Each structure stands twice: as structure tokens, then as C-alpha cells.
Amino acid sequence: MPAYKNSFASPQFVEETILDEKLNVIGVIRIKPSGVSWKPKGQTKFYSVTLEKFTEWITNPLTKASRAKS
């Protein structure tokens, strides 16, 4: 097999637009290996938190987050 000069770059983050039941944009969530970012509709900058802080928050019983069924 020949050596290739070019390659595909993996995405550095995954970004999804969140819509409500009427398909209106609520905001954008961006997930990176280093953290999670949220940008509400109409905003130009993201709110960001490290993955460690997100993990602390989501697993804290006070958030009342439950485990996913799947």
C-alpha cells in the first residue's frame, strides 16, 4: 500500500444545536475532551466548564441527575 501524504483530521470537538418542541433553537452544546461548553441562543460566546468540574456537578446528588437507562 502506498504511503499517503494527506490524512483526515479528527474533529477536535462535537457540536450540536439544541431545538425545542417547535424546532426553535435553544442553544448550542459543544463537547471536547477537556470540557463542555454551552452557548444560549442569541449569544456570541460560550460558557465553558472543565470536564472535571462537569463530572463533579453531574454526579453530585444535589443536582438530582439520574443515570440513563441505556
MARZA-224559 format. One record per atom (N, C-alpha, C, O): residue number from 1; residue in one letter; atom name; y, z negated, x. Coordinates in pm, whole numbers. Atoms other than C-alpha are relative to their C-alpha. Last residue first. Example, Ala and Ser with C-alpha at 12.3 -4.5 7.8 and 13.67 -1.06 7.14 Angstrom:
// MARZA-224559
node num:2	residu:S	atome:N	yy:-119	zz:6	xx:-82
node num:2	residu:S	atome:CA	yy:-106	zz:-714	xx:1367
node num:2	residu:S	atome:C	yy:109	zz:-73	xx:-77
node num:2	residu:S	atome:O	yy:220	zz:-90	xx:-26
node num:1	residu:A	atome:N	yy:-119	zz:0	xx:89
node num:1	residu:A	atome:CA	yy:-450	zz:-780	xx:1230
node num:1	residu:A	atome:C	yy:120	zz:0	xx:90
node num:1	residu:A	atome:O	yy:118	zz:-66	xx:194
// end
This chain:
// MARZA-224559
node num:70	residu:S	atome:N	yy:75	zz:-101	xx:-76
node num:70	residu:S	atome:CA	yy:283	zz:-2812	xx:-2925
node num:70	residu:S	atome:C	yy:34	zz:-6	xx:145
node num:70	residu:S	atome:O	yy:-20	zz:71	xx:225
node num:69	residu:K	atome:N	yy:140	zz:-4	xx:41
node num:69	residu:K	atome:CA	yy:373	zz:-3113	xx:-3141
node num:69	residu:K	atome:C	yy:-81	zz:101	xx:79
node num:69	residu:K	atome:O	yy:-204	zz:90	xx:85
node num:68	residu:A	atome:N	yy:33	zz:-121	xx:75
node num:68	residu:A	atome:CA	yy:696	zz:-3176	xx:-2954
node num:68	residu:A	atome:C	yy:-148	zz:1	xx:-33
node num:68	residu:A	atome:O	yy:-229	zz:-50	xx:44
node num:67	residu:R	atome:N	yy:77	zz:-101	xx:-74
node num:67	residu:R	atome:CA	yy:756	zz:-3534	xx:-2847
node num:67	residu:R	atome:C	yy:-32	zz:118	xx:-91
node num:67	residu:R	atome:O	yy:-61	zz:102	xx:-209
node num:66	residu:S	atome:N	yy:144	zz:12	xx:16
node num:66	residu:S	atome:CA	yy:1026	zz:-3723	xx:-3031
node num:66	residu:S	atome:C	yy:-69	zz:111	xx:80
node num:66	residu:S	atome:O	yy:-8	zz:213	xx:112
node num:65	residu:A	atome:N	yy:66	zz:-129	xx:-18
node num:65	residu:A	atome:CA	yy:1389	zz:-3783	xx:-2936
node num:65	residu:A	atome:C	yy:-152	zz:-22	xx:-15
node num:65	residu:A	atome:O	yy:-205	zz:-123	xx:30
node num:64	residu:K	atome:N	yy:94	zz:-24	xx:111
node num:64	residu:K	atome:CA	yy:1519	zz:-4112	xx:-3080
node num:64	residu:K	atome:C	yy:-58	zz:141	xx:6
node num:64	residu:K	atome:O	yy:-98	zz:196	xx:-97
node num:63	residu:T	atome:N	yy:-34	zz:-134	xx:51
node num:63	residu:T	atome:CA	yy:1807	zz:-4102	xx:-2829
node num:63	residu:T	atome:C	yy:-84	zz:37	xx:-122
node num:63	residu:T	atome:O	yy:-49	zz:128	xx:-197
node num:62	residu:L	atome:N	yy:-121	zz:6	xx:81
node num:62	residu:L	atome:CA	yy:1773	zz:-4482	xx:-2790
node num:62	residu:L	atome:C	yy:43	zz:138	xx:-53
node num:62	residu:L	atome:O	yy:114	zz:145	xx:-153
node num:61	residu:P	atome:N	yy:32	zz:26	xx:141
node num:61	residu:P	atome:CA	yy:1412	zz:-4441	xx:-2672
node num:61	residu:P	atome:C	yy:124	zz:-3	xx:-91
node num:61	residu:P	atome:O	yy:112	zz:23	xx:-211
node num:60	residu:N	atome:N	yy:-47	zz:132	xx:38
node num:60	residu:N	atome:CA	yy:1539	zz:-4281	xx:-2346
node num:60	residu:N	atome:C	yy:-30	zz:-22	xx:-149
node num:60	residu:N	atome:O	yy:6	zz:61	xx:-232
node num:59	residu:T	atome:N	yy:115	zz:90	xx:8
node num:59	residu:T	atome:CA	yy:1324	zz:-3978	xx:-2261
node num:59	residu:T	atome:C	yy:39	zz:-143	xx:-36
node num:59	residu:T	atome:O	yy:-48	zz:-228	xx:-54
node num:58	residu:I	atome:N	yy:93	zz:-48	xx:103
node num:58	residu:I	atome:CA	yy:1597	zz:-3723	xx:-2343
node num:58	residu:I	atome:C	yy:-121	zz:-93	xx:-15
node num:58	residu:I	atome:O	yy:-180	zz:-99	xx:-122
node num:57	residu:W	atome:N	yy:-53	zz:4	xx:136
node num:57	residu:W	atome:CA	yy:1868	zz:-3914	xx:-2155
node num:57	residu:W	atome:C	yy:-106	zz:34	xx:-104
node num:57	residu:W	atome:O	yy:-123	zz:-40	xx:-202
node num:56	residu:E	atome:N	yy:-28	zz:140	xx:37
node num:56	residu:E	atome:CA	yy:1683	zz:-3989	xx:-1832
node num:56	residu:E	atome:C	yy:42	zz:-9	xx:-146
node num:56	residu:E	atome:O	yy:-7	zz:-95	xx:-220
node num:55	residu:T	atome:N	yy:130	zz:65	xx:16
node num:55	residu:T	atome:CA	yy:1548	zz:-3632	xx:-1819
node num:55	residu:T	atome:C	yy:16	zz:-146	xx:-41
node num:55	residu:T	atome:O	yy:-54	zz:-193	xx:-130
node num:54	residu:F	atome:N	yy:56	zz:-49	xx:127
node num:54	residu:F	atome:CA	yy:1896	zz:-3488	xx:-1877
node num:54	residu:F	atome:C	yy:-133	zz:-68	xx:-28
node num:54	residu:F	atome:O	yy:-159	zz:-111	xx:-141
node num:53	residu:K	atome:N	yy:-74	zz:67	xx:108
node num:53	residu:K	atome:CA	yy:2037	zz:-3707	xx:-1599
node num:53	residu:K	atome:C	yy:-53	zz:43	xx:-137
node num:53	residu:K	atome:O	yy:-66	zz:-40	xx:-227
node num:52	residu:E	atome:N	yy:35	zz:142	xx:-3
node num:52	residu:E	atome:CA	yy:1764	zz:-3591	xx:-1358
node num:52	residu:E	atome:C	yy:69	zz:-75	xx:-113
node num:52	residu:E	atome:O	yy:6	zz:-155	xx:-182
node num:51	residu:L	atome:N	yy:131	zz:12	xx:62
node num:51	residu:L	atome:CA	yy:1809	zz:-3227	xx:-1458
node num:51	residu:L	atome:C	yy:-43	zz:-147	xx:-5
node num:51	residu:L	atome:O	yy:-106	zz:-190	xx:-102
node num:50	residu:T	atome:N	yy:113	zz:-24	xx:-89
node num:50	residu:T	atome:CA	yy:2176	zz:-3256	xx:-1373
node num:50	residu:T	atome:C	yy:-130	zz:-16	xx:-76
node num:50	residu:T	atome:O	yy:-134	zz:-80	xx:-181
node num:49	residu:V	atome:N	yy:60	zz:127	xx:-40
node num:49	residu:V	atome:CA	yy:2433	zz:-3228	xx:-1650
node num:49	residu:V	atome:C	yy:-119	zz:33	xx:91
node num:49	residu:V	atome:O	yy:-186	zz:135	xx:71
node num:48	residu:S	atome:N	yy:125	zz:-1	xx:-77
node num:48	residu:S	atome:CA	yy:2668	zz:-2947	xx:-1738
node num:48	residu:S	atome:C	yy:-44	zz:-141	xx:35
node num:48	residu:S	atome:O	yy:36	zz:-233	xx:49
node num:47	residu:Y	atome:N	yy:24	zz:141	xx:-31
node num:47	residu:Y	atome:CA	yy:2937	zz:-2878	xx:-1999
node num:47	residu:Y	atome:C	yy:-134	zz:-1	xx:71
node num:47	residu:Y	atome:O	yy:-230	zz:60	xx:22
node num:46	residu:F	atome:N	yy:118	zz:76	xx:38
node num:46	residu:F	atome:CA	yy:3006	zz:-2506	xx:-1978
node num:46	residu:F	atome:C	yy:18	zz:-148	xx:29
node num:46	residu:F	atome:O	yy:88	zz:-186	xx:123
node num:45	residu:K	atome:N	yy:74	zz:67	xx:-107
node num:45	residu:K	atome:CA	yy:3343	zz:-2333	xx:-1967
node num:45	residu:K	atome:C	yy:-116	zz:-81	xx:-57
node num:45	residu:K	atome:O	yy:-113	zz:-126	xx:-172
node num:44	residu:T	atome:N	yy:18	zz:-91	xx:-114
node num:44	residu:T	atome:CA	yy:3511	zz:-2072	xx:-2184
node num:44	residu:T	atome:C	yy:-81	zz:-62	xx:112
node num:44	residu:T	atome:O	yy:-132	zz:9	xx:198
node num:43	residu:Q	atome:N	yy:-36	zz:62	xx:-127
node num:43	residu:Q	atome:CA	yy:3484	zz:-2244	xx:-2522
node num:43	residu:Q	atome:C	yy:-24	zz:99	xx:114
node num:43	residu:Q	atome:O	yy:-106	zz:190	xx:101
node num:42	residu:G	atome:N	yy:-144	zz:-1	xx:-20
node num:42	residu:G	atome:CA	yy:3490	zz:-2062	xx:-2855
node num:42	residu:G	atome:C	yy:48	zz:-63	xx:130
node num:42	residu:G	atome:O	yy:167	zz:-59	xx:160
node num:41	residu:K	atome:N	yy:-69	zz:-122	xx:44
node num:41	residu:K	atome:CA	yy:3135	zz:-2153	xx:-2950
node num:41	residu:K	atome:C	yy:151	zz:-15	xx:22
node num:41	residu:K	atome:O	yy:209	zz:-119	xx:-8
node num:40	residu:P	atome:N	yy:-21	zz:-17	xx:143
node num:40	residu:P	atome:CA	yy:3011	zz:-2457	xx:-2756
node num:40	residu:P	atome:C	yy:72	zz:131	xx:-29
node num:40	residu:P	atome:O	yy:142	zz:185	xx:57
node num:39	residu:K	atome:N	yy:-133	zz:-53	xx:26
node num:39	residu:K	atome:CA	yy:2894	zz:-2410	xx:-2396
node num:39	residu:K	atome:C	yy:14	zz:19	xx:-150
node num:39	residu:K	atome:O	yy:-48	zz:109	xx:-206
node num:38	residu:W	atome:N	yy:-28	zz:-32	xx:139
node num:38	residu:W	atome:CA	yy:2598	zz:-2622	xx:-2287
node num:38	residu:W	atome:C	yy:144	zz:48	xx:-12
node num:38	residu:W	atome:O	yy:236	zz:-14	xx:41
node num:37	residu:S	atome:N	yy:-141	zz:-21	xx:32
node num:37	residu:S	atome:CA	yy:2447	zz:-2654	xx:-1939
node num:37	residu:S	atome:C	yy:13	zz:43	xx:-145
node num:37	residu:S	atome:O	yy:-73	zz:113	xx:-199
node num:36	residu:V	atome:N	yy:-16	zz:-60	xx:131
node num:36	residu:V	atome:CA	yy:2114	zz:-2799	xx:-1823
node num:36	residu:V	atome:C	yy:149	zz:10	xx:-29
node num:36	residu:V	atome:O	yy:225	zz:-83	xx:-3
node num:35	residu:G	atome:N	yy:-62	zz:69	xx:111
node num:35	residu:G	atome:CA	yy:2021	zz:-2884	xx:-1466
node num:35	residu:G	atome:C	yy:6	zz:82	xx:-127
node num:35	residu:G	atome:O	yy:-51	zz:191	xx:-137
node num:34	residu:S	atome:N	yy:-78	zz:118	xx:-38
node num:34	residu:S	atome:CA	yy:1894	zz:-2803	xx:-1118
node num:34	residu:S	atome:C	yy:62	zz:-73	xx:-117
node num:34	residu:S	atome:O	yy:108	zz:-186	xx:-101
node num:33	residu:P	atome:N	yy:86	zz:99	xx:-65
node num:33	residu:P	atome:CA	yy:1610	zz:-2566	xx:-1205
node num:33	residu:P	atome:C	yy:75	zz:-128	xx:34
node num:33	residu:P	atome:O	yy:14	zz:-234	xx:48
node num:32	residu:K	atome:N	yy:19	zz:-35	xx:-141
node num:32	residu:K	atome:CA	yy:1850	zz:-2393	xx:-1444
node num:32	residu:K	atome:C	yy:-96	zz:-103	xx:61
node num:32	residu:K	atome:O	yy:-115	zz:-209	xx:3
node num:31	residu:I	atome:N	yy:94	zz:89	xx:-67
node num:31	residu:I	atome:CA	yy:1871	zz:-2391	xx:-1823
node num:31	residu:I	atome:C	yy:-25	zz:52	xx:141
node num:31	residu:I	atome:O	yy:-62	zz:167	xx:161
node num:30	residu:R	atome:N	yy:44	zz:-62	xx:-125
node num:30	residu:R	atome:CA	yy:2172	zz:-2241	xx:-2000
node num:30	residu:R	atome:C	yy:-86	zz:-103	xx:72
node num:30	residu:R	atome:O	yy:-45	zz:-217	xx:92
node num:29	residu:I	atome:N	yy:65	zz:96	xx:-89
node num:29	residu:I	atome:CA	yy:2248	zz:-2320	xx:-2363
node num:29	residu:I	atome:C	yy:-52	zz:76	xx:121
node num:29	residu:I	atome:O	yy:-109	zz:184	xx:108
node num:28	residu:V	atome:N	yy:93	zz:-58	xx:-97
node num:28	residu:V	atome:CA	yy:2503	zz:-2113	xx:-2554
node num:28	residu:V	atome:C	yy:-57	zz:-113	xx:85
node num:28	residu:V	atome:O	yy:16	zz:-200	xx:133
node num:27	residu:G	atome:N	yy:-31	zz:15	xx:-141
node num:27	residu:G	atome:CA	yy:2693	zz:-2211	xx:-2866
node num:27	residu:G	atome:C	yy:-107	zz:65	xx:85
node num:27	residu:G	atome:O	yy:-195	zz:136	xx:36
node num:26	residu:I	atome:N	yy:-34	zz:141	xx:-19
node num:26	residu:I	atome:CA	yy:2690	zz:-2237	xx:-3243
node num:26	residu:I	atome:C	yy:45	zz:-22	xx:143
node num:26	residu:I	atome:O	yy:142	zz:-93	xx:170
node num:25	residu:V	atome:N	yy:22	zz:59	xx:-132
node num:25	residu:V	atome:CA	yy:2698	zz:-1862	xx:-3309
node num:25	residu:V	atome:C	yy:46	zz:-145	xx:0
node num:25	residu:V	atome:O	yy:158	zz:-176	xx:-40
node num:24	residu:N	atome:N	yy:-125	zz:23	xx:-71
node num:24	residu:N	atome:CA	yy:2679	zz:-1772	xx:-3677
node num:24	residu:N	atome:C	yy:-30	zz:-68	xx:133
node num:24	residu:N	atome:O	yy:-119	zz:-153	xx:140
node num:23	residu:L	atome:N	yy:-8	zz:-84	xx:-119
node num:23	residu:L	atome:CA	yy:2342	zz:-1639	xx:-3792
node num:23	residu:L	atome:C	yy:137	zz:-4	xx:69
node num:23	residu:L	atome:O	yy:173	zz:88	xx:143
node num:22	residu:K	atome:N	yy:-72	zz:-119	xx:46
node num:22	residu:K	atome:CA	yy:2377	zz:-1800	xx:-4138
node num:22	residu:K	atome:C	yy:24	zz:100	xx:114
node num:22	residu:K	atome:O	yy:101	zz:195	xx:99
node num:21	residu:E	atome:N	yy:80	zz:-67	xx:103
node num:21	residu:E	atome:CA	yy:2106	zz:-2057	xx:-4054
node num:21	residu:E	atome:C	yy:67	zz:126	xx:-56
node num:21	residu:E	atome:O	yy:0	zz:211	xx:-114
node num:20	residu:D	atome:N	yy:31	zz:84	xx:115
node num:20	residu:D	atome:CA	yy:2289	zz:-2146	xx:-3731
node num:20	residu:D	atome:C	yy:-78	zz:81	xx:-103
node num:20	residu:D	atome:O	yy:-113	zz:196	xx:-78
node num:19	residu:L	atome:N	yy:-59	zz:-43	xx:126
node num:19	residu:L	atome:CA	yy:2266	zz:-1950	xx:-3405
node num:19	residu:L	atome:C	yy:-35	zz:-99	xx:-110
node num:19	residu:L	atome:O	yy:-140	zz:-163	xx:-105
node num:18	residu:I	atome:N	yy:52	zz:76	xx:113
node num:18	residu:I	atome:CA	yy:2203	zz:-2068	xx:-3049
node num:18	residu:I	atome:C	yy:78	zz:40	xx:-125
node num:18	residu:I	atome:O	yy:201	zz:40	xx:-126
node num:17	residu:T	atome:N	yy:-104	zz:23	xx:98
node num:17	residu:T	atome:CA	yy:2261	zz:-1814	xx:-2770
node num:17	residu:T	atome:C	yy:-64	zz:-68	xx:-121
node num:17	residu:T	atome:O	yy:-165	zz:-20	xx:-172
node num:16	residu:E	atome:N	yy:26	zz:-36	xx:139
node num:16	residu:E	atome:CA	yy:2005	zz:-1846	xx:-2493
node num:16	residu:E	atome:C	yy:121	zz:-32	xx:-86
node num:16	residu:E	atome:O	yy:185	zz:-136	xx:-68
node num:15	residu:E	atome:N	yy:-113	zz:26	xx:90
node num:15	residu:E	atome:CA	yy:2040	zz:-1849	xx:-2116
node num:15	residu:E	atome:C	yy:-35	zz:50	xx:-138
node num:15	residu:E	atome:O	yy:-84	zz:161	xx:-155
node num:14	residu:V	atome:N	yy:36	zz:-55	xx:130
node num:14	residu:V	atome:CA	yy:1763	zz:-1879	xx:-1857
node num:14	residu:V	atome:C	yy:113	zz:-40	xx:-95
node num:14	residu:V	atome:O	yy:152	zz:-156	xx:-100
node num:13	residu:F	atome:N	yy:-8	zz:88	xx:116
node num:13	residu:F	atome:CA	yy:1878	zz:-1933	xx:-1500
node num:13	residu:F	atome:C	yy:-48	zz:75	xx:-124
node num:13	residu:F	atome:O	yy:-57	zz:198	xx:-124
node num:12	residu:Q	atome:N	yy:-36	zz:131	xx:-52
node num:12	residu:Q	atome:CA	yy:1849	zz:-1792	xx:-1149
node num:12	residu:Q	atome:C	yy:18	zz:-102	xx:-112
node num:12	residu:Q	atome:O	yy:29	zz:-222	xx:-87
node num:11	residu:P	atome:N	yy:-123	zz:54	xx:58
node num:11	residu:P	atome:CA	yy:1660	zz:-1492	xx:-1278
node num:11	residu:P	atome:C	yy:27	zz:-139	xx:55
node num:11	residu:P	atome:O	yy:-66	zz:-217	xx:78
node num:10	residu:S	atome:N	yy:29	zz:85	xx:115
node num:10	residu:S	atome:CA	yy:1404	zz:-1365	xx:-1033
node num:10	residu:S	atome:C	yy:131	zz:-50	xx:-58
node num:10	residu:S	atome:O	yy:228	zz:-68	xx:15
node num:9	residu:A	atome:N	yy:-43	zz:139	xx:-16
node num:9	residu:A	atome:CA	yy:1523	zz:-1086	xx:-810
node num:9	residu:A	atome:C	yy:-38	zz:-76	xx:-126
node num:9	residu:A	atome:O	yy:-19	zz:-27	xx:-237
node num:8	residu:F	atome:N	yy:-67	zz:59	xx:115
node num:8	residu:F	atome:CA	yy:1323	zz:-765	xx:-816
node num:8	residu:F	atome:C	yy:40	zz:-143	xx:34
node num:8	residu:F	atome:O	yy:-35	zz:-215	xx:100
node num:7	residu:S	atome:N	yy:83	zz:86	xx:83
node num:7	residu:S	atome:CA	yy:1242	zz:-606	xx:-481
node num:7	residu:S	atome:C	yy:82	zz:-47	xx:-119
node num:7	residu:S	atome:O	yy:204	zz:-35	xx:-120
node num:6	residu:N	atome:N	yy:-70	zz:68	xx:108
node num:6	residu:N	atome:CA	yy:1366	zz:-335	xx:-251
node num:6	residu:N	atome:C	yy:-96	zz:-87	xx:-78
node num:6	residu:N	atome:O	yy:-217	zz:-66	xx:-76
node num:5	residu:K	atome:N	yy:-130	zz:46	xx:-51
node num:5	residu:K	atome:CA	yy:1247	zz:-211	xx:88
node num:5	residu:K	atome:C	yy:74	zz:-82	xx:-104
node num:5	residu:K	atome:O	yy:153	zz:-169	xx:-69
node num:4	residu:Y	atome:N	yy:-116	zz:-35	xx:83
node num:4	residu:Y	atome:CA	yy:883	zz:-182	xx:-15
node num:4	residu:Y	atome:C	yy:126	zz:-58	xx:61
node num:4	residu:Y	atome:O	yy:125	zz:-169	xx:115
node num:3	residu:A	atome:N	yy:-96	zz:111	xx:4
node num:3	residu:A	atome:CA	yy:599	zz:-178	xx:236
node num:3	residu:A	atome:C	yy:122	zz:45	xx:-78
node num:3	residu:A	atome:O	yy:174	zz:155	xx:-56
node num:2	residu:P	atome:N	yy:-119	zz:-8	xx:-86
node num:2	residu:P	atome:CA	yy:343	zz:88	xx:147
node num:2	residu:P	atome:C	yy:87	zz:-126	xx:-12
node num:2	residu:P	atome:O	yy:86	zz:-193	xx:-115
node num:1	residu:M	atome:N	yy:-117	zz:0	xx:85
node num:1	residu:M	atome:CA	yy:0	zz:0	xx:0
node num:1	residu:M	atome:C	yy:124	zz:0	xx:90
node num:1	residu:M	atome:O	yy:128	zz:-75	xx:188
// end
